[in-house]
Amino acid sequence: MTIAPFGTVPKSVKSALTAEAEAIGALREADAVDIEFASD
């Protein structure tokens, strides 16, 4: 299986990756908040 250039990846795959990245970012932000409260 060859890897296609990113520009040719179907939008559904791009949106899935974007949603995953946003979810990870939200978890990281939540972790940062927890750490701030823990160090209070």
PQR file with spaces between the fields and no chain letter, atoms N, CA, C, O and H, PARSE charges and radii, in Angstrom:
ATOM       1  N    MET     1       0.845   -1.198    0.000 -0.4000 1.5000
ATOM       2  CA   MET     1       0.000    0.000    0.000 -0.0000 2.0000
ATOM       3  C    MET     1       0.880    1.247    0.000  0.5500 1.7000
ATOM       4  O    MET     1       1.764    1.395    0.843 -0.5500 1.4000
ATOM       5  N    THR     2       0.631    2.128   -0.940 -0.4000 1.5000
ATOM       6  CA   THR     2       1.422    3.358   -1.001 -0.0000 2.0000
ATOM       7  C    THR     2       0.724    4.467   -0.231  0.5500 1.7000
ATOM       8  O    THR     2      -0.502    4.493   -0.128 -0.5500 1.4000
ATOM       9  H    THR     2      -0.087    2.008   -1.625  0.4000 1.0000
ATOM      10  N    ILE     3       1.517    5.375    0.305 -0.4000 1.5000
ATOM      11  CA   ILE     3       0.961    6.508    1.046 -0.0000 2.0000
ATOM      12  C    ILE     3       0.706    7.647    0.065  0.5500 1.7000
ATOM      13  O    ILE     3       1.622    8.104   -0.618 -0.5500 1.4000
ATOM      14  H    ILE     3       2.513    5.354    0.222  0.4000 1.0000
ATOM      15  N    ALA     4      -0.539    8.098    0.000 -0.4000 1.5000
ATOM      16  CA   ALA     4      -0.895    9.186   -0.913 -0.0000 2.0000
ATOM      17  C    ALA     4      -0.469   10.522   -0.321  0.5500 1.7000
ATOM      18  O    ALA     4      -0.429   10.677    0.899 -0.5500 1.4000
ATOM      19  H    ALA     4      -1.283    7.726    0.555  0.4000 1.0000
ATOM      20  N    PRO     5      -0.151   11.487   -1.179 -0.5600 1.5000
ATOM      21  CA   PRO     5       0.122   12.840   -0.678  0.2800 2.0000
ATOM      22  C    PRO     5      -1.075   13.352    0.115  0.5500 1.7000
ATOM      23  O    PRO     5      -2.218   13.012   -0.192 -0.5500 1.4000
ATOM      24  N    PHE     6      -0.817   14.167    1.131 -0.4000 1.5000
ATOM      25  CA   PHE     6      -1.903   14.573    2.029 -0.0000 2.0000
ATOM      26  C    PHE     6      -3.037   15.265    1.284  0.5500 1.7000
ATOM      27  O    PHE     6      -4.201   15.121    1.659 -0.5500 1.4000
ATOM      28  H    PHE     6       0.111   14.443    1.381  0.4000 1.0000
ATOM      29  N    GLY     7      -2.713   16.010    0.240 -0.4000 1.5000
ATOM      30  CA   GLY     7      -3.738   16.733   -0.508 -0.0000 2.0000
ATOM      31  C    GLY     7      -4.778   15.825   -1.145  0.5500 1.7000
ATOM      32  O    GLY     7      -5.886   16.273   -1.440 -0.5500 1.4000
ATOM      33  H    GLY     7      -1.768   16.127   -0.065  0.4000 1.0000
ATOM      34  N    THR     8      -4.440   14.544   -1.366 -0.4000 1.5000
ATOM      35  CA   THR     8      -5.376   13.636   -2.026 -0.0000 2.0000
ATOM      36  C    THR     8      -6.159   12.793   -1.028  0.5500 1.7000
ATOM      37  O    THR     8      -7.002   11.989   -1.426 -0.5500 1.4000
ATOM      38  H    THR     8      -3.540   14.180   -1.127  0.4000 1.0000
ATOM      39  N    VAL     9      -5.892   12.964    0.251 -0.4000 1.5000
ATOM      40  CA   VAL     9      -6.612   12.181    1.260 -0.0000 2.0000
ATOM      41  C    VAL     9      -8.073   12.629    1.297  0.5500 1.7000
ATOM      42  O    VAL     9      -8.348   13.829    1.282 -0.5500 1.4000
ATOM      43  H    VAL     9      -5.207   13.617    0.575  0.4000 1.0000
ATOM      44  N    PRO    10      -9.010   11.683    1.344 -0.5600 1.5000
ATOM      45  CA   PRO    10     -10.429   12.056    1.378  0.2800 2.0000
ATOM      46  C    PRO    10     -10.744   12.971    2.554  0.5500 1.7000
ATOM      47  O    PRO    10     -10.128   12.874    3.615 -0.5500 1.4000
ATOM      48  N    LYS    11     -11.715   13.864    2.349 -0.4000 1.5000
ATOM      49  CA   LYS    11     -12.072   14.818    3.406 -0.0000 2.0000
ATOM      50  C    LYS    11     -12.530   14.102    4.671  0.5500 1.7000
ATOM      51  O    LYS    11     -12.281   14.586    5.775 -0.5500 1.4000
ATOM      52  H    LYS    11     -12.215   13.943    1.487  0.4000 1.0000
ATOM      53  N    SER    12     -13.193   12.964    4.528 -0.4000 1.5000
ATOM      54  CA   SER    12     -13.680   12.254    5.707 -0.0000 2.0000
ATOM      55  C    SER    12     -12.514   11.822    6.592  0.5500 1.7000
ATOM      56  O    SER    12     -12.610   11.853    7.819 -0.5500 1.4000
ATOM      57  H    SER    12     -13.395   12.571    3.631  0.4000 1.0000
ATOM      58  N    VAL    13     -11.409   11.419    5.957 -0.4000 1.5000
ATOM      59  CA   VAL    13     -10.229   11.017    6.723 -0.0000 2.0000
ATOM      60  C    VAL    13      -9.611   12.247    7.379  0.5500 1.7000
ATOM      61  O    VAL    13      -9.219   12.201    8.545 -0.5500 1.4000
ATOM      62  H    VAL    13     -11.331   11.394    4.961  0.4000 1.0000
ATOM      63  N    LYS    14      -9.524   13.348    6.627 -0.4000 1.5000
ATOM      64  CA   LYS    14      -8.974   14.588    7.191 -0.0000 2.0000
ATOM      65  C    LYS    14      -9.790   15.043    8.388  0.5500 1.7000
ATOM      66  O    LYS    14      -9.229   15.423    9.416 -0.5500 1.4000
ATOM      67  H    LYS    14      -9.843   13.385    5.680  0.4000 1.0000
ATOM      68  N    SER    15     -11.115   15.008    8.262 -0.4000 1.5000
ATOM      69  CA   SER    15     -11.955   15.478    9.360 -0.0000 2.0000
ATOM      70  C    SER    15     -11.838   14.550   10.564  0.5500 1.7000
ATOM      71  O    SER    15     -11.913   15.003   11.706 -0.5500 1.4000
ATOM      72  H    SER    15     -11.571   14.699    7.427  0.4000 1.0000
ATOM      73  N    ALA    16     -11.654   13.252   10.316 -0.4000 1.5000
ATOM      74  CA   ALA    16     -11.470   12.314   11.423 -0.0000 2.0000
ATOM      75  C    ALA    16     -10.168   12.616   12.151  0.5500 1.7000
ATOM      76  O    ALA    16     -10.122   12.610   13.381 -0.5500 1.4000
ATOM      77  H    ALA    16     -11.593   12.884    9.388  0.4000 1.0000
ATOM      78  N    LEU    17      -9.102   12.883   11.385 -0.4000 1.5000
ATOM      79  CA   LEU    17      -7.819   13.220   12.003 -0.0000 2.0000
ATOM      80  C    LEU    17      -7.924   14.538   12.759  0.5500 1.7000
ATOM      81  O    LEU    17      -7.367   14.679   13.848 -0.5500 1.4000
ATOM      82  H    LEU    17      -9.139   12.889   10.386  0.4000 1.0000
ATOM      83  N    THR    18      -8.630   15.493   12.188 -0.4000 1.5000
ATOM      84  CA   THR    18      -8.800   16.793   12.848 -0.0000 2.0000
ATOM      85  C    THR    18      -9.572   16.631   14.148  0.5500 1.7000
ATOM      86  O    THR    18      -9.207   17.216   15.167 -0.5500 1.4000
ATOM      87  H    THR    18      -9.082   15.378   11.304  0.4000 1.0000
ATOM      88  N    ALA    19     -10.637   15.840   14.115 -0.4000 1.5000
ATOM      89  CA   ALA    19     -11.435   15.618   15.318 -0.0000 2.0000
ATOM      90  C    ALA    19     -10.587   14.946   16.394  0.5500 1.7000
ATOM      91  O    ALA    19     -10.694   15.281   17.574 -0.5500 1.4000
ATOM      92  H    ALA    19     -10.933   15.365   13.287  0.4000 1.0000
ATOM      93  N    GLU    20      -9.743   13.994   15.984 -0.4000 1.5000
ATOM      94  CA   GLU    20      -8.878   13.309   16.941 -0.0000 2.0000
ATOM      95  C    GLU    20      -7.876   14.291   17.539  0.5500 1.7000
ATOM      96  O    GLU    20      -7.638   14.285   18.747 -0.5500 1.4000
ATOM      97  H    GLU    20      -9.656   13.722   15.026  0.4000 1.0000
ATOM      98  N    ALA    21      -7.292   15.134   16.691 -0.4000 1.5000
ATOM      99  CA   ALA    21      -6.324   16.121   17.173 -0.0000 2.0000
ATOM     100  C    ALA    21      -6.987   17.093   18.148  0.5500 1.7000
ATOM     101  O    ALA    21      -6.390   17.462   19.160 -0.5500 1.4000
ATOM     102  H    ALA    21      -7.486   15.140   15.710  0.4000 1.0000
ATOM     103  N    GLU    22      -8.215   17.506   17.849 -0.4000 1.5000
ATOM     104  CA   GLU    22      -8.928   18.420   18.742 -0.0000 2.0000
ATOM     105  C    GLU    22      -9.233   17.738   20.073  0.5500 1.7000
ATOM     106  O    GLU    22      -9.132   18.361   21.130 -0.5500 1.4000
ATOM     107  H    GLU    22      -8.700   17.206   17.027  0.4000 1.0000
ATOM     108  N    ALA    23      -9.607   16.457   20.022 -0.4000 1.5000
ATOM     109  CA   ALA    23      -9.898   15.728   21.256 -0.0000 2.0000
ATOM     110  C    ALA    23      -8.644   15.609   22.113  0.5500 1.7000
ATOM     111  O    ALA    23      -8.697   15.780   23.331 -0.5500 1.4000
ATOM     112  H    ALA    23      -9.690   15.951   19.163  0.4000 1.0000
ATOM     113  N    ILE    24      -7.502   15.314   21.464 -0.4000 1.5000
ATOM     114  CA   ILE    24      -6.239   15.219   22.198 -0.0000 2.0000
ATOM     115  C    ILE    24      -5.890   16.572   22.807  0.5500 1.7000
ATOM     116  O    ILE    24      -5.454   16.646   23.956 -0.5500 1.4000
ATOM     117  H    ILE    24      -7.459   15.176   20.475  0.4000 1.0000
ATOM     118  N    GLY    25      -6.081   17.638   22.041 -0.4000 1.5000
ATOM     119  CA   GLY    25      -5.804   18.977   22.551 -0.0000 2.0000
ATOM     120  C    GLY    25      -6.679   19.301   23.753  0.5500 1.7000
ATOM     121  O    GLY    25      -6.208   19.897   24.722 -0.5500 1.4000
ATOM     122  H    GLY    25      -6.435   17.578   21.108  0.4000 1.0000
ATOM     123  N    ALA    26      -7.958   18.911   23.698 -0.4000 1.5000
ATOM     124  CA   ALA    26      -8.862   19.170   24.814 -0.0000 2.0000
ATOM     125  C    ALA    26      -8.417   18.386   26.047  0.5500 1.7000
ATOM     126  O    ALA    26      -8.476   18.900   27.164 -0.5500 1.4000
ATOM     127  H    ALA    26      -8.341   18.427   22.911  0.4000 1.0000
ATOM     128  N    LEU    27      -7.972   17.144   25.847 -0.4000 1.5000
ATOM     129  CA   LEU    27      -7.496   16.344   26.977 -0.0000 2.0000
ATOM     130  C    LEU    27      -6.248   16.968   27.586  0.5500 1.7000
ATOM     131  O    LEU    27      -6.100   17.003   28.807 -0.5500 1.4000
ATOM     132  H    LEU    27      -7.924   16.727   24.940  0.4000 1.0000
ATOM     133  N    ARG    28      -5.354   17.458   26.738 -0.4000 1.5000
ATOM     134  CA   ARG    28      -4.141   18.095   27.248 -0.0000 2.0000
ATOM     135  C    ARG    28      -4.490   19.344   28.047  0.5500 1.7000
ATOM     136  O    ARG    28      -3.887   19.604   29.088 -0.5500 1.4000
ATOM     137  H    ARG    28      -5.475   17.430   25.746  0.4000 1.0000
ATOM     138  N    GLU    29      -5.462   20.118   27.567 -0.4000 1.5000
ATOM     139  CA   GLU    29      -5.887   21.316   28.300 -0.0000 2.0000
ATOM     140  C    GLU    29      -6.496   20.913   29.641  0.5500 1.7000
ATOM     141  O    GLU    29      -6.239   21.558   30.658 -0.5500 1.4000
ATOM     142  H    GLU    29      -5.952   19.906   26.721  0.4000 1.0000
ATOM     143  N    ALA    30      -7.296   19.856   29.647 -0.4000 1.5000
ATOM     144  CA   ALA    30      -7.901   19.382   30.890 -0.0000 2.0000
ATOM     145  C    ALA    30      -6.806   18.922   31.857  0.5500 1.7000
ATOM     146  O    ALA    30      -6.884   19.194   33.055 -0.5500 1.4000
ATOM     147  H    ALA    30      -7.504   19.333   28.821  0.4000 1.0000
ATOM     148  N    ASP    31      -5.793   18.231   31.344 -0.4000 1.5000
ATOM     149  CA   ASP    31      -4.677   17.797   32.183 -0.0000 2.0000
ATOM     150  C    ASP    31      -3.966   19.003   32.774  0.5500 1.7000
ATOM     151  O    ASP    31      -3.600   18.995   33.949 -0.5500 1.4000
ATOM     152  H    ASP    31      -5.729   18.011   30.371  0.4000 1.0000
ATOM     153  N    ALA    32      -3.768   20.036   31.969 -0.4000 1.5000
ATOM     154  CA   ALA    32      -3.079   21.234   32.447 -0.0000 2.0000
ATOM     155  C    ALA    32      -3.874   21.879   33.577  0.5500 1.7000
ATOM     156  O    ALA    32      -3.296   22.341   34.561 -0.5500 1.4000
ATOM     157  H    ALA    32      -4.065   20.043   31.014  0.4000 1.0000
ATOM     158  N    VAL    33      -5.194   21.911   33.437 -0.4000 1.5000
ATOM     159  CA   VAL    33      -6.041   22.485   34.490 -0.0000 2.0000
ATOM     160  C    VAL    33      -5.908   21.654   35.757  0.5500 1.7000
ATOM     161  O    VAL    33      -5.774   22.208   36.848 -0.5500 1.4000
ATOM     162  H    VAL    33      -5.663   21.536   32.637  0.4000 1.0000
ATOM     163  N    ASP    34      -5.944   20.330   35.625 -0.4000 1.5000
ATOM     164  CA   ASP    34      -5.811   19.456   36.791 -0.0000 2.0000
ATOM     165  C    ASP    34      -4.481   19.690   37.490  0.5500 1.7000
ATOM     166  O    ASP    34      -4.416   19.735   38.719 -0.5500 1.4000
ATOM     167  H    ASP    34      -6.053   19.881   34.738  0.4000 1.0000
ATOM     168  N    ILE    35      -3.423   19.839   36.704 -0.4000 1.5000
ATOM     169  CA   ILE    35      -2.094   20.053   37.278 -0.0000 2.0000
ATOM     170  C    ILE    35      -2.061   21.388   38.027  0.5500 1.7000
ATOM     171  O    ILE    35      -1.478   21.484   39.107 -0.5500 1.4000
ATOM     172  H    ILE    35      -3.476   19.802   35.706  0.4000 1.0000
ATOM     173  N    GLU    36      -2.688   22.414   37.448 -0.4000 1.5000
ATOM     174  CA   GLU    36      -2.711   23.724   38.112 -0.0000 2.0000
ATOM     175  C    GLU    36      -3.419   23.621   39.460  0.5500 1.7000
ATOM     176  O    GLU    36      -2.945   24.169   40.455 -0.5500 1.4000
ATOM     177  H    GLU    36      -3.161   22.336   36.571  0.4000 1.0000
ATOM     178  N    PHE    37      -4.551   22.923   39.495 -0.4000 1.5000
ATOM     179  CA   PHE    37      -5.275   22.780   40.752 -0.0000 2.0000
ATOM     180  C    PHE    37      -4.463   21.958   41.751  0.5500 1.7000
ATOM     181  O    PHE    37      -4.455   22.253   42.947 -0.5500 1.4000
ATOM     182  H    PHE    37      -4.937   22.478   38.687  0.4000 1.0000
ATOM     183  N    ALA    38      -3.782   20.927   41.254 -0.4000 1.5000
ATOM     184  CA   ALA    38      -3.013   20.059   42.140 -0.0000 2.0000
ATOM     185  C    ALA    38      -1.866   20.822   42.793  0.5500 1.7000
ATOM     186  O    ALA    38      -1.532   20.568   43.950 -0.5500 1.4000
ATOM     187  H    ALA    38      -3.789   20.688   40.283  0.4000 1.0000
ATOM     188  N    SER    39      -1.263   21.753   42.061 -0.4000 1.5000
ATOM     189  CA   SER    39      -0.110   22.478   42.586 -0.0000 2.0000
ATOM     190  C    SER    39      -0.535   23.675   43.434  0.5500 1.7000
ATOM     191  O    SER    39       0.307   24.363   44.011 -0.5500 1.4000
ATOM     192  H    SER    39      -1.534   21.959   41.121  0.4000 1.0000
ATOM     193  N    ASP    40      -1.849   23.921   43.509 -0.4000 1.5000
ATOM     194  CA   ASP    40      -2.346   25.082   44.244 -0.0000 2.0000
ATOM     195  C    ASP    40      -2.082   24.948   45.742  0.5500 1.7000
ATOM     196  O    ASP    40      -2.436   25.840   46.513 -0.5500 1.4000
ATOM     197  H    ASP    40      -2.533   23.362   43.040  0.4000 1.0000
